[in-house]
Amino acid sequence: MRYALDAPNESLCSELAERTAGNTQVLAACRLAGSVWDGVVTRARGPRAALDLLEIGADIETVQACVLADPRLQGKMDQEQLRRDYGEVVAGQVAQMQRLLQLGEQYRRDQQADWYENLRRLLLSAISDVRVMLIQLVHRLERLRGLVFEPDQAKRRAIAAETLDVYAPIAHRLGLGQIKWELEDLAFRHLEPGIYKRIAHLLDERRTEREAYLQRVRTTLESALAEAGIKARVYGRPKHIYSIWGKMQRKKLSFDGLFDVRALRVEVDKVVEIQIRTPAMHEQAELGVAAHWRYKEGGGHQEDPFAAELNRLRQALAAGGTAQPRVEDVYVFTPQGDIIALPLGSTVLDYAYRVHTLVGHRCRGAKINGQIVPIKTLLHQADQVEILTQPTPAPSREWGSAQAGFLHSASARAKVRNWFHRLDQTTAREAGAVYCDRLFRRLGLNRQAQSKLMSTLKFKSLDALYEAVGNHKLDANSLLNAARAVIKPPEQEQKPAQQLKNTSRSGAAKSPEDAVLSLDGMKAQPAGCCQPRPGDPVLAFITRGQGLKLHNQDCANIRHLQAEFPERILAVEWPSQPTHWAQVLKLDFLLEDVARFWADLGPVLAPFKARVVESRSRLERNSGLTDLAVTFELPAAGDVFWLIKRLQALPAVESVQRV
C-alpha cells in the first residue's frame, strides 16, 4: 500500500511498526520525524522513504537511519544522543546522509556538467557504507514524487536533470531496477512533459493495465511449463516510458516500430519478451545490492556483505562521468554549497588559497562544520568550510615550507613565496629609494645625471637601481664611486684627496667644504649614536687612543662636542674602500621561542656580514615572552634598515626595537 504524500504521520508509523514486528526504535524514530513534519511534500519524508526500503528487504538499522535522515531533522539531533539511542551504525549512516543533504539546492545551469561530475565525485569519496546510498536513492525518489507541487519550474527541471544524470545511473549500476525506472519516469515527466504525455497516450493502457496483462501471460506460461514437467517461475515487467523513449532515440524508430512495447487490442497479437534466469540471477537482477539483505538474513555470509559492494558503488559513480574520479582527492563544501576538490591531505589553508590567492593571504582561521579550527587542520570528505579572514594580507614565511605542514599543495606554497618575493622587492625598492634620494640630493645629481648614472651601472630604470641598492646587489660604496664619477671628470679623480686645506690651530671646520680630510688608511669608526653610513656627510671627532669617531653632521652629540672641543673636530670624506670598518647595532627583541630565534639568526646575518657581539635575556612574567637584548656588529656599508626588516620577519620574533 502506498500512502499519500501528506499522509498523517500516525498512519506511517503504524505501517512501519507492523512491517518491522513492532520494533521500538523504528517507532521512536518515526515519532521523532513526525514531530517536525511541516506538510511540505516537495521535500523527502523519512518515514515514507523507509517504506520503499522495506519493499526491497532492508535491515532494521537502515530503516531507522532512513527515517532519521528526514531533512527536517537536519541540525536538530545530537550525534552522541543518536549513538546512545540507536547505535553506532545508525548514527554513522545518519551523519553521512546529513552531509549528502548539504548538496541541497545547487542548480548550476551554466556549469551543469562540472556540477554533476563534482556530485559524482563527492558521492564516491563521502560514502563509507553502501546502504547510505540506498537511503539517498529512496529519499531522492520521495522528492521526485512530490516535485509536481514545486512551483518553480527551473528548480523542477534542475532536480529532474540531476536525477537522470546522477541518481538513476547509480540505481541502475546497483541493480535497483524498480527504483531506477521510477526515478527515470518521474524525472522525464518534468524534463519533457510533452513527450512523456504523448508516449503515455500511445501506450493506450495505464501501467497497472500493462502489468495485469503481463500477469495473465505469466500465468499462462507457468501452466504450460508445469504441464511440460519443467519446474520454473515466470516474471514479467512492462517497459516504462523513459526506456521506451530511449529505445526510440537509439534505434531511430517511431513508437509503432517498437514491437516489444506495442499494445494491440487483439490479445494474442501482442509480442511478449521472455527472459530465463536462475533464482540467484533473478535476485541480483531485481534487488541488486539489496539482495545481500536476503543472504545476510540467511546467515550465508560470515562478514558484512555490504563492505564488498562499496567498490561496485564507486564504479557505478565513476561510470556516469567523463573522467575517472580520483580517490586521492578530498571533496568539501563552500558555505554556499559548492563543491571543491583538493588533494588528499590538504589543510584549511590549502582550501583558502584554492578559493582565491588573496583569501589565502588574509586567512587567520576557519570554521569546519560550524566549529572554529586552526589553519593547519586537515580537511575530511564532505566538510563544510568557511574561511575567517583579517582585513589585510599577512601570510607567514613559514607557510611556504613543506616541512611546516601549513600547506599540502605545492602551488599554494608557491603563491606564498611569490607574495614574499614581491614584498621583498617592494621593501628593497623603498629602502633603496630613501638612500639614493638622500645621496643624490647631497651630491646634487639632477635627472640628467641620474639617467647617466643608471646607464653607467646598466640599470633600465630608477626602480631597478633602488631595488639593487635595497637588496645589496649593489653596495653603497660602489654606488657612491659611480655617482662621483658622473659629476667629476676622470682626471680630477686622480688628484690626491688626502690633504688638509685648512690646518689652523683651531682645527675647527666651519663647514665640510672648508677642510676635507680623506680617511683612507686612517683608524676611524662610525659613532654608535647616529650610525652614519658611507656617503653620508660626516664630521670626525678625535678621541683619546681610539682614533676617529664619525658622526652625521646633524648629530646632536657632535654639535655638543664641536662647542666644547672645536680643535678636535675634522671635516672628512669616506675612504674609497671602507671594508675594514664596522658599525654597532643594538636591538631589543621580544621572543616567543628563543631557541628557534638563534637557529634562524645565522642565515639572516650572513648576507649583511654581521655578527653578534653581546646578548642578554630575561623572562617577562606577565606575557611569558623573552626579552633579549642583542648587540650586532656589521660593516659600515651594511644596511641597518634592511637588516632590521629581515629580523622582524623571523617567526620567533614578536617585536623588535632599536636601542
C-alpha positions as CSV (number, residue, x, y, z in Angstrom):
1,M,0.0,0.0,0.0
2,R,1.4,3.4,-1.0
3,Y,0.4,6.3,1.3
4,A,-0.4,9.8,0.1
5,L,2.5,12.3,0.2
6,D,0.7,14.2,3.0
7,A,-0.5,11.1,4.9
8,P,-0.8,11.5,8.7
9,N,2.4,10.5,10.5
10,E,0.4,8.2,12.8
11,S,-0.5,6.1,9.7
12,L,3.1,5.8,8.5
13,C,4.3,4.9,12.0
14,S,1.6,2.2,12.3
15,E,2.6,0.8,8.9
16,L,6.3,0.8,9.8
17,A,5.7,-0.8,13.2
18,E,3.6,-3.5,11.6
19,R,6.2,-4.3,8.9
20,T,9.1,-4.3,11.4
21,A,7.4,-6.5,14.0
22,G,6.8,-3.6,16.3
23,N,10.5,-2.5,16.6
24,T,10.5,0.2,19.3
25,Q,13.5,2.1,17.8
26,V,11.8,2.3,14.4
27,L,8.7,3.6,16.1
28,A,10.6,6.1,18.2
29,A,12.4,7.4,15.1
30,C,9.1,7.7,13.2
31,R,7.6,9.7,16.0
32,L,10.7,12.0,16.1
33,A,10.3,12.6,12.4
34,G,6.6,13.2,12.9
35,S,7.3,15.9,15.4
36,V,9.0,18.1,12.7
37,W,6.6,17.2,9.8
38,D,5.7,20.5,8.2
39,G,3.3,19.4,5.5
40,V,5.7,20.3,2.7
41,V,5.6,17.5,0.2
42,T,8.3,18.8,-2.1
43,R,11.0,17.6,0.3
44,A,11.7,14.0,1.1
45,R,9.9,12.5,4.0
46,G,11.9,9.9,6.1
47,P,9.0,7.6,7.2
48,R,7.6,7.3,3.7
49,A,11.0,6.7,2.2
50,A,11.6,3.9,4.8
51,L,8.6,2.0,3.4
52,D,10.3,1.9,0.0
53,L,13.4,0.4,1.7
54,L,11.2,-2.3,3.3
55,E,10.0,-3.2,-0.2
56,I,13.5,-4.3,-1.0
57,G,14.0,-6.1,2.3
58,A,16.2,-3.5,4.1
59,D,17.5,-4.3,7.5
60,I,16.2,-2.6,10.7
61,E,19.3,-0.4,11.1
62,T,19.0,1.0,7.6
63,V,15.2,1.6,8.1
64,Q,15.9,3.5,11.3
65,A,18.6,5.6,9.6
66,C,16.3,6.4,6.6
67,V,13.6,7.7,9.0
68,L,16.1,9.8,11.0
69,A,17.6,11.2,7.8
70,D,14.5,13.2,7.2
71,P,15.8,16.6,6.1
72,R,13.6,18.4,8.6
73,L,15.6,16.8,11.4
74,Q,18.8,18.3,10.0
75,G,20.7,20.1,12.8
76,K,18.2,19.1,15.4
77,M,19.8,15.8,16.5
78,D,22.8,15.4,18.8
79,Q,25.2,12.8,17.3
80,E,26.1,11.4,20.7
81,Q,22.5,11.0,21.6
82,L,21.9,9.2,18.3
83,R,24.7,6.8,19.2
84,R,23.2,6.0,22.6
85,D,19.7,5.6,21.3
86,Y,20.2,3.8,18.0
87,G,23.8,2.5,18.0
88,E,27.0,3.4,16.1
89,V,25.9,2.0,12.7
90,V,22.7,4.1,12.6
91,A,24.4,7.2,13.8
92,G,27.1,6.8,11.2
93,Q,24.6,6.4,8.4
94,V,22.6,9.4,9.5
95,A,25.8,11.5,9.7
96,Q,26.7,10.6,6.2
97,M,23.2,11.4,5.0
98,Q,23.3,14.8,6.7
99,R,26.5,15.6,4.8
100,L,24.9,14.5,1.5
101,L,21.8,16.6,2.2
102,Q,24.1,19.6,2.2
103,L,24.1,19.3,-1.6
104,G,20.6,20.7,-1.3
105,E,19.6,23.4,-3.6
106,Q,22.6,23.6,-6.0
107,Y,21.4,24.1,-9.6
108,R,24.3,25.4,-11.7
109,R,22.7,25.5,-15.1
110,D,25.6,27.5,-16.6
111,Q,28.1,24.9,-15.3
112,Q,25.9,21.8,-15.2
113,A,28.5,19.3,-16.5
114,D,31.0,20.3,-13.8
115,W,28.4,20.3,-11.2
116,Y,27.2,16.7,-12.0
117,E,30.8,15.5,-12.2
118,N,31.6,17.0,-8.8
119,L,28.5,15.5,-7.3
120,R,29.5,12.0,-8.5
121,R,33.0,12.5,-7.1
122,L,31.7,13.7,-3.8
123,L,29.4,10.7,-3.5
124,L,32.3,8.5,-4.4
125,S,34.5,9.8,-1.7
126,A,32.0,10.6,1.1
127,I,30.2,7.3,1.4
128,S,31.7,4.5,3.5
129,D,28.6,2.4,3.8
130,V,26.8,1.4,0.6
131,R,23.4,1.4,2.5
132,V,23.7,5.1,2.8
133,M,23.5,5.3,-1.0
134,L,20.3,3.2,-0.9
135,I,18.8,5.7,1.7
136,Q,19.9,8.5,-0.6
137,L,18.1,6.9,-3.6
138,V,14.8,6.4,-1.8
139,H,14.9,9.9,-0.4
140,R,15.5,11.2,-4.0
141,L,12.6,9.1,-5.1
142,E,10.4,10.6,-2.5
143,R,11.4,14.1,-3.6
144,L,10.6,13.3,-7.2
145,R,7.1,12.1,-6.3
146,G,6.3,15.5,-4.7
147,L,8.1,17.5,-7.4
148,V,4.8,18.2,-9.2
149,F,3.9,20.5,-6.4
150,E,7.1,22.6,-6.8
151,P,6.0,26.0,-8.2
152,D,9.5,26.9,-9.5
153,Q,9.8,25.4,-13.0
154,A,13.5,25.9,-13.2
155,K,14.0,24.2,-9.9
156,R,11.8,21.3,-11.0
157,R,13.9,20.8,-14.2
158,A,17.2,21.1,-12.3
159,I,16.2,18.4,-9.8
160,A,15.0,16.2,-12.6
161,A,18.1,16.6,-14.7
162,E,20.3,15.9,-11.7
163,T,18.3,12.7,-11.1
164,L,18.7,11.4,-14.6
165,D,22.4,12.3,-14.8
166,V,23.5,11.1,-11.4
167,Y,21.0,9.1,-9.3
168,A,19.2,6.9,-11.9
169,P,22.6,5.6,-13.3
170,I,23.6,4.7,-9.7
171,A,20.4,2.8,-9.1
172,H,21.0,1.0,-12.4
173,R,24.5,0.0,-11.6
174,L,23.4,-1.2,-8.2
175,G,20.7,-3.3,-9.8
176,L,17.8,-1.5,-8.2
177,G,15.5,-1.8,-11.2
178,Q,12.3,-0.7,-9.6
179,I,13.8,2.4,-8.1
180,K,15.7,3.2,-11.3
181,W,12.6,3.1,-13.6
182,E,10.5,5.2,-11.3
183,L,13.3,7.8,-10.9
184,E,13.7,8.0,-14.7
185,D,10.0,8.2,-15.4
186,L,9.3,10.9,-12.8
187,A,12.4,12.9,-13.9
188,F,11.5,12.6,-17.6
189,R,8.0,13.8,-16.8
190,H,9.4,17.2,-15.7
191,L,12.1,17.5,-18.3
192,E,10.0,16.5,-21.4
193,P,6.3,16.8,-20.3
194,G,5.0,16.8,-23.9
195,I,6.9,13.7,-25.0
196,Y,6.0,12.0,-21.7
197,K,2.3,12.6,-22.2
198,R,2.4,11.5,-25.9
199,I,4.1,8.2,-25.1
200,A,1.8,7.6,-22.2
201,H,-1.2,8.1,-24.6
202,L,0.3,5.9,-27.3
203,L,0.7,3.1,-24.9
204,D,-3.1,3.1,-24.8
205,E,-3.1,1.5,-21.4
206,R,-2.0,2.5,-18.0
207,R,0.9,0.9,-16.2
208,T,-1.4,-1.1,-14.0
209,E,-3.2,-2.5,-17.0
210,R,0.0,-3.4,-18.7
211,E,1.2,-5.2,-15.6
212,A,-2.1,-7.0,-15.4
213,Y,-1.7,-8.2,-18.9
214,L,1.8,-9.5,-18.2
215,Q,0.5,-11.3,-15.1
216,R,-2.0,-13.1,-17.4
217,V,0.7,-14.1,-19.8
218,R,2.9,-15.2,-16.9
219,T,0.1,-17.4,-15.5
220,T,-0.3,-19.0,-19.0
221,L,3.4,-19.7,-19.3
222,E,3.7,-21.1,-15.8
223,S,0.8,-23.5,-16.6
224,A,2.5,-24.6,-19.8
225,L,5.8,-25.1,-18.1
226,A,4.2,-27.1,-15.4
227,E,2.4,-29.3,-17.9
228,A,5.7,-30.0,-19.6
229,G,7.2,-31.0,-16.2
230,I,9.6,-28.0,-16.0
231,K,9.9,-26.5,-12.6
232,A,10.1,-22.7,-13.1
233,R,8.8,-19.3,-12.1
234,V,7.9,-16.7,-14.6
235,Y,8.5,-12.9,-14.0
236,G,7.4,-10.0,-16.1
237,R,7.6,-6.3,-16.1
238,P,6.3,-3.8,-18.6
239,K,8.8,-1.3,-20.1
240,H,8.5,2.2,-18.6
241,I,8.0,5.4,-20.5
242,Y,11.6,6.7,-20.3
243,S,13.1,3.4,-21.5
244,I,10.6,3.4,-24.4
245,W,11.7,6.9,-25.4
246,G,15.4,6.0,-25.1
247,K,14.9,3.0,-27.4
248,M,13.1,5.2,-29.9
249,Q,16.1,7.6,-29.8
250,R,18.8,4.9,-30.0
251,K,17.1,2.9,-32.9
252,K,15.7,6.0,-34.6
253,L,12.2,4.3,-34.7
254,S,8.7,5.6,-34.3
255,F,6.6,4.3,-31.5
256,D,4.8,1.9,-33.9
257,G,8.2,0.3,-34.7
258,L,8.8,-0.9,-31.2
259,F,7.1,-4.3,-31.2
260,D,8.1,-5.2,-27.6
261,V,6.0,-2.3,-26.2
262,R,3.1,-2.2,-28.6
263,A,-0.3,-2.8,-27.1
264,L,-2.7,-4.3,-29.5
265,R,-6.4,-4.7,-28.9
266,V,-6.3,-8.3,-30.1
267,E,-4.6,-10.0,-27.1
268,V,-3.0,-12.9,-29.0
269,D,-1.1,-10.5,-31.3
270,K,0.8,-8.8,-28.5
271,V,4.5,-9.5,-28.6
272,V,6.0,-10.5,-25.2
273,E,9.7,-10.6,-24.3
274,I,10.7,-13.6,-22.0
275,Q,13.9,-13.9,-20.0
276,I,15.1,-17.1,-18.4
277,R,17.1,-16.8,-15.2
278,T,18.4,-18.9,-12.3
279,P,17.0,-17.9,-8.8
280,A,20.3,-16.2,-7.9
281,M,20.4,-14.3,-11.2
282,H,16.8,-13.1,-10.6
283,E,17.6,-11.9,-7.0
284,Q,20.6,-10.0,-8.2
285,A,18.8,-8.5,-11.2
286,E,15.7,-7.4,-9.3
287,L,17.2,-6.3,-6.0
288,G,20.8,-5.6,-6.9
289,V,22.9,-4.7,-3.9
290,A,19.8,-5.1,-1.8
291,A,19.8,-8.8,-2.4
292,H,22.5,-9.1,0.2
293,W,19.9,-8.5,2.9
294,R,18.3,-11.7,1.9
295,Y,21.6,-13.6,2.1
296,K,22.6,-11.9,5.3
297,E,19.4,-12.9,7.0
298,G,20.0,-16.4,5.9
299,G,23.4,-16.5,7.6
300,G,25.3,-17.3,4.3
301,H,28.0,-14.7,4.9
302,Q,30.4,-14.5,7.8
303,E,31.4,-10.9,7.2
304,D,29.5,-7.8,6.3
305,P,28.4,-8.3,2.6
306,F,27.8,-4.5,2.1
307,A,31.5,-3.8,2.6
308,A,32.3,-5.9,-0.5
309,E,29.7,-3.8,-2.5
310,L,31.4,-0.5,-1.8
311,N,33.9,-0.8,-4.7
312,R,30.9,-1.6,-7.0
313,L,29.2,1.5,-5.9
314,R,32.4,3.5,-6.6
315,Q,32.5,2.1,-10.1
316,A,28.8,3.0,-10.5
317,L,29.5,6.6,-9.6
318,A,32.5,6.8,-11.9
319,A,30.6,5.3,-14.8
320,G,28.4,8.4,-15.2
321,G,31.3,10.9,-15.5
322,T,33.6,11.8,-18.3
323,A,36.6,11.4,-16.1
324,Q,37.6,8.8,-13.6
325,P,37.1,10.2,-10.1
326,R,40.3,10.3,-8.1
327,V,40.1,8.6,-4.8
328,E,43.1,10.6,-3.6
329,D,41.0,13.7,-3.6
330,V,39.0,15.2,-0.8
331,Y,35.7,17.0,-1.7
332,V,34.5,19.8,0.6
333,F,31.7,22.3,0.6
334,T,31.9,26.1,0.4
335,P,29.4,27.9,2.7
336,Q,27.2,28.4,-0.4
337,G,27.2,24.6,-1.0
338,D,29.6,24.5,-4.0
339,I,32.0,21.5,-4.1
340,I,35.7,22.0,-4.2
341,A,38.1,19.1,-4.9
342,L,41.5,19.2,-3.2
343,P,44.3,16.7,-3.0
344,L,44.0,14.3,0.0
345,G,46.0,15.7,2.9
346,S,45.0,19.3,2.2
347,T,44.6,21.8,5.0
348,V,42.2,24.7,5.7
349,L,44.9,27.0,4.3
350,D,45.1,24.9,1.1
351,Y,41.3,25.5,0.7
352,A,41.7,29.2,1.3
353,Y,44.3,29.5,-1.5
354,R,42.1,27.4,-3.8
355,V,39.2,29.8,-3.3
356,H,41.4,32.9,-4.1
357,T,45.0,33.8,-3.6
358,L,44.0,36.9,-1.6
359,V,41.7,34.8,0.7
360,G,44.7,32.6,1.4
361,H,47.0,35.6,2.2
362,R,44.3,37.0,4.6
363,C,43.4,33.7,6.2
364,R,43.6,33.6,10.0
365,G,41.5,30.5,10.7
366,A,38.3,28.7,9.6
367,K,35.1,27.1,10.6
368,I,34.6,23.4,9.7
369,N,31.0,22.3,10.1
370,G,30.5,25.3,12.3
371,Q,33.5,24.7,14.6
372,I,36.4,27.1,14.7
373,V,39.7,25.3,13.8
374,P,43.4,26.4,13.2
375,I,44.7,26.9,9.6
376,K,46.7,23.6,9.8
377,T,43.6,21.5,10.3
378,L,43.3,18.6,7.8
379,L,40.2,18.5,5.6
380,H,37.9,15.4,5.5
381,Q,35.3,14.3,3.0
382,A,32.2,16.5,2.8
383,D,33.4,19.0,5.3
384,Q,31.7,22.4,5.0
385,V,34.5,25.0,5.3
386,E,34.2,28.7,5.9
387,I,37.4,30.8,5.9
388,L,37.9,33.5,8.6
389,T,39.9,36.4,7.2
390,Q,41.7,39.5,8.5
391,P,41.4,42.9,6.8
392,T,44.9,43.0,5.3
393,P,47.1,40.2,3.9
394,A,49.6,38.9,6.4
395,P,50.9,35.5,5.4
396,S,53.8,33.9,7.2
397,R,57.1,32.9,5.5
398,E,56.7,29.6,7.4
399,W,53.7,28.8,5.2
400,G,55.9,28.3,2.2
401,S,57.8,25.5,3.8
402,A,56.6,21.9,3.1
403,Q,58.0,20.7,6.4
404,A,56.0,23.2,8.4
405,G,52.7,21.4,7.4
406,F,50.6,24.5,6.7
407,L,50.2,23.8,3.0
408,H,50.0,20.5,1.2
409,S,49.7,21.9,-2.3
410,A,53.0,23.0,-4.0
411,S,51.1,25.6,-6.0
412,A,49.8,27.2,-2.8
413,R,53.2,27.3,-1.3
414,A,54.5,28.9,-4.5
415,K,51.8,31.6,-4.0
416,V,53.2,32.3,-0.5
417,R,56.8,32.5,-1.7
418,N,55.7,34.8,-4.6
419,W,54.0,37.1,-2.2
420,F,57.1,37.5,-0.1
421,H,59.3,37.8,-3.2
422,R,57.1,40.8,-4.2
423,L,57.1,42.1,-0.7
424,D,60.9,41.9,-0.5
425,Q,61.2,43.7,-3.9
426,T,58.9,46.5,-2.7
427,T,60.7,46.8,0.7
428,A,64.1,46.8,-1.0
429,R,62.9,49.4,-3.5
430,E,61.6,51.6,-0.8
431,A,64.8,51.3,1.3
432,G,66.9,51.9,-1.8
433,A,64.9,54.9,-2.8
434,V,65.4,56.5,0.6
435,Y,69.1,56.0,0.5
436,C,69.5,57.0,-3.2
437,D,67.4,60.1,-2.9
438,R,69.5,61.3,0.1
439,L,72.7,60.6,-1.8
440,F,71.5,62.3,-4.9
441,R,70.4,65.4,-3.0
442,R,73.8,65.6,-1.2
443,L,75.8,65.2,-4.4
444,G,73.4,67.5,-6.4
445,L,72.6,64.8,-9.1
446,N,69.8,66.1,-11.3
447,R,67.6,63.9,-13.5
448,Q,70.1,64.0,-16.4
449,A,72.9,62.9,-14.1
450,Q,70.7,60.2,-12.6
451,S,70.0,58.9,-16.1
452,K,73.7,58.9,-16.8
453,L,74.3,57.0,-13.6
454,M,71.7,54.4,-14.5
455,S,73.4,53.9,-17.9
456,T,76.8,53.6,-16.3
457,L,75.6,51.0,-13.8
458,K,73.5,49.3,-16.6
459,F,70.0,49.7,-15.0
460,K,67.0,50.3,-17.1
461,S,65.1,52.3,-14.5
462,L,65.4,54.1,-11.2
463,D,63.2,51.4,-9.6
464,A,65.7,48.8,-10.7
465,L,68.5,50.8,-9.2
466,Y,66.6,51.3,-6.0
467,E,65.9,47.6,-5.7
468,A,69.5,46.6,-6.3
469,V,70.7,49.0,-3.6
470,G,68.0,47.9,-1.2
471,N,68.8,44.2,-1.5
472,H,72.5,44.7,-1.5
473,K,73.2,43.6,-5.1
474,L,74.8,47.0,-5.5
475,D,76.7,48.0,-2.4
476,A,76.7,51.6,-1.1
477,N,80.4,52.2,-1.8
478,S,80.1,51.2,-5.5
479,L,77.1,53.5,-5.9
480,L,79.0,56.4,-4.3
481,N,82.0,55.9,-6.5
482,A,79.8,55.7,-9.6
483,A,77.9,58.8,-8.6
484,R,81.1,60.8,-8.1
485,A,82.4,59.6,-11.5
486,V,79.3,61.1,-13.1
487,I,79.8,64.5,-11.6
488,K,83.7,64.7,-11.7
489,P,85.9,64.4,-14.7
490,P,88.1,61.2,-14.5
491,E,91.4,63.2,-14.5
492,Q,90.3,65.1,-11.4
493,E,89.7,61.9,-9.5
494,Q,93.4,61.0,-9.9
495,K,94.4,64.1,-7.8
496,P,95.5,63.3,-4.3
497,A,92.5,63.6,-2.0
498,Q,94.4,63.3,1.3
499,Q,95.2,66.9,2.0
500,L,94.4,69.3,4.8
501,K,93.2,72.6,3.3
502,N,93.0,74.5,6.5
503,T,95.2,73.5,9.4
504,S,94.7,76.4,11.6
505,R,95.3,75.9,15.3
506,S,91.6,76.0,15.9
507,G,91.2,72.9,13.8
508,A,87.5,73.6,13.6
509,A,85.9,73.1,10.3
510,K,83.2,75.7,9.7
511,S,81.7,73.5,7.0
512,P,82.6,70.3,5.3
513,E,83.9,72.3,2.3
514,D,86.4,74.3,4.4
515,A,88.7,71.4,5.3
516,V,88.1,67.9,4.0
517,L,90.3,65.0,5.0
518,S,90.2,61.6,3.3
519,L,90.0,58.7,5.8
520,D,91.9,56.2,3.6
521,G,94.3,54.3,5.8
522,M,93.1,56.0,9.0
523,K,91.7,54.4,12.1
524,A,88.1,55.5,12.3
525,Q,84.7,54.1,13.2
526,P,81.1,55.3,12.9
527,A,79.7,56.6,16.2
528,G,77.0,54.4,17.8
529,C,74.7,57.3,18.5
530,C,73.8,58.3,14.9
531,Q,75.4,55.3,12.9
532,P,76.4,57.2,9.8
533,R,76.7,55.2,6.6
534,P,79.2,55.6,3.7
535,G,78.2,58.6,1.6
536,D,76.5,60.5,4.5
537,P,78.0,63.9,5.3
538,V,80.1,63.4,8.4
539,L,82.4,65.1,10.9
540,A,85.1,63.3,12.8
541,F,85.9,63.6,16.5
542,I,89.5,62.9,17.5
543,T,89.2,60.6,20.5
544,R,92.0,59.7,23.0
545,G,93.5,56.4,22.0
546,Q,90.6,55.2,19.8
547,G,91.2,57.1,16.6
548,L,88.4,59.0,14.9
549,K,84.7,58.7,15.7
550,L,82.4,59.6,12.8
551,H,79.1,61.4,13.3
552,N,76.5,62.7,11.0
553,Q,76.8,66.4,10.6
554,D,73.3,66.9,12.1
555,C,74.0,64.6,15.1
556,A,73.2,66.3,18.4
557,N,76.3,64.8,20.1
558,I,78.7,66.2,17.5
559,R,77.2,69.6,18.0
560,H,77.9,69.5,21.7
561,L,81.5,68.2,21.1
562,Q,82.1,70.9,18.5
563,A,81.1,73.6,21.0
564,E,83.3,72.1,23.8
565,F,86.3,70.7,21.8
566,P,86.4,72.7,18.5
567,E,90.1,71.8,18.0
568,R,89.2,68.1,17.9
569,I,86.6,68.3,15.1
570,L,87.6,67.4,11.5
571,A,85.6,67.5,8.2
572,V,86.3,64.3,6.5
573,E,85.2,62.2,3.5
574,W,84.7,58.5,3.4
575,P,87.5,56.2,2.3
576,S,87.3,54.5,-1.2
577,Q,87.3,51.0,0.4
578,P,85.8,51.1,3.9
579,T,85.5,47.3,4.2
580,H,87.5,47.1,7.4
581,W,85.1,49.5,9.2
582,A,82.3,48.3,11.4
583,Q,79.1,49.8,12.8
584,V,77.4,48.7,16.0
585,L,73.6,48.0,16.1
586,K,71.8,47.4,19.4
587,L,68.3,45.8,19.2
588,D,65.8,44.7,21.9
589,F,63.7,41.7,20.9
590,L,60.5,40.1,22.4
591,L,60.6,36.4,21.5
592,E,58.2,33.6,21.6
593,D,60.8,30.9,21.1
594,V,64.4,31.8,21.9
595,A,65.9,28.5,20.6
596,R,64.3,29.0,17.3
597,F,65.4,32.6,17.1
598,W,69.1,31.6,17.5
599,A,68.6,28.8,15.0
600,D,67.1,31.2,12.3
601,L,69.5,34.0,13.0
602,G,72.6,32.8,11.2
603,P,71.1,32.8,7.6
604,V,69.7,36.3,8.2
605,L,73.1,37.8,9.3
606,A,75.2,36.2,6.6
607,P,74.3,38.4,3.7
608,F,75.0,41.5,5.8
609,K,78.3,40.1,7.1
610,A,77.0,40.9,10.6
611,R,77.9,39.1,13.8
612,V,76.6,39.0,17.4
613,V,78.9,40.9,19.8
614,E,76.8,40.6,23.0
615,S,73.5,39.4,24.2
616,R,71.5,39.2,27.5
617,S,68.0,38.0,28.2
618,R,65.2,38.0,30.8
619,L,61.8,36.4,31.0
620,E,58.7,38.6,31.2
621,R,56.5,37.1,33.8
622,N,53.2,38.7,32.6
623,S,53.4,37.7,28.9
624,G,55.7,34.7,29.1
625,L,57.9,36.2,26.3
626,T,61.6,36.5,26.5
627,D,63.2,40.0,26.4
628,L,66.5,39.6,24.5
629,A,69.0,42.5,24.1
630,V,71.5,41.8,21.3
631,T,74.4,43.9,20.1
632,F,75.4,43.3,16.5
633,E,78.5,44.5,14.5
634,L,78.4,44.9,10.8
635,P,80.4,46.7,8.1
636,A,79.9,50.4,7.8
637,A,78.3,50.0,4.4
638,G,75.8,47.5,5.9
639,D,72.2,48.4,5.5
640,V,70.8,48.6,9.1
641,F,67.3,49.4,7.9
642,W,67.0,46.2,5.8
643,L,68.7,44.0,8.4
644,I,66.1,45.1,11.0
645,K,63.3,44.3,8.5
646,R,64.7,40.8,8.0
647,L,65.0,40.2,11.7
648,Q,61.4,41.4,12.2
649,A,60.2,38.7,9.8
650,L,61.6,35.8,11.8
651,P,58.8,33.5,13.1
652,A,60.0,33.6,16.7
653,V,60.1,37.4,16.9
654,E,57.1,39.1,18.4
655,S,58.6,42.6,18.2
656,V,62.0,44.3,17.8
657,Q,63.1,47.8,18.8
658,R,66.3,49.7,18.1
659,V,68.0,50.9,21.3
